[in-house]
Amino acid sequence: MKQCRGNPVVAGPCFAVHGRIGRYFGNPEWRIWPVGTQRLLGVVPDPVESGNPEVVALGRKLQEDRVYVAFADFQVCPLEKEVLGSLQDVCIERIQKISIKVCEPDAKNCHIERWHDVVR
């Protein structure tokens, strides 16, 4: 999928969410946890393969050894209808206000760094 908004597979209106993106076990591997909820959004396609330059850049950054997760403001579009209690697949249209969690190899000494807003 090269685009998100306007793609015929999008199942509803796009929406904004402040959350944490990271890699999980399972499918899809990349997920967003909207802060303050118990909900998970599955990111499809894999950020590095999305074709969206800002999503690709963040996906590559999150693959670095010392970077674990990122918090950001996401604009996402649903790829399926929401079902209460189930993971909902979304594609990422835009990312802003990115902060990344960077940890030393022992994973005990971590800190949050502001990462530049990537603009298409």
Salt bridges, closest charged atoms under 4 A:
GLU29 OE2 - ARG23 NE 3.08
GLU54 OE1 - ARG94 NH1 3.03
GLU64 OE1 - LYS61 NZ 3.27
ASP73 OD1 - HIS18 ND1 2.70
GLU82 OE2 - ARG39 NH2 3.66
GLU93 OE2 - ARG120 NH2 3.23
GLU104 OE2 - ARG66 NH2 3.25
GLU113 OE2 - HIS111 NE2 2.85
ASP117 OD1 - ARG114 NH2 3.74
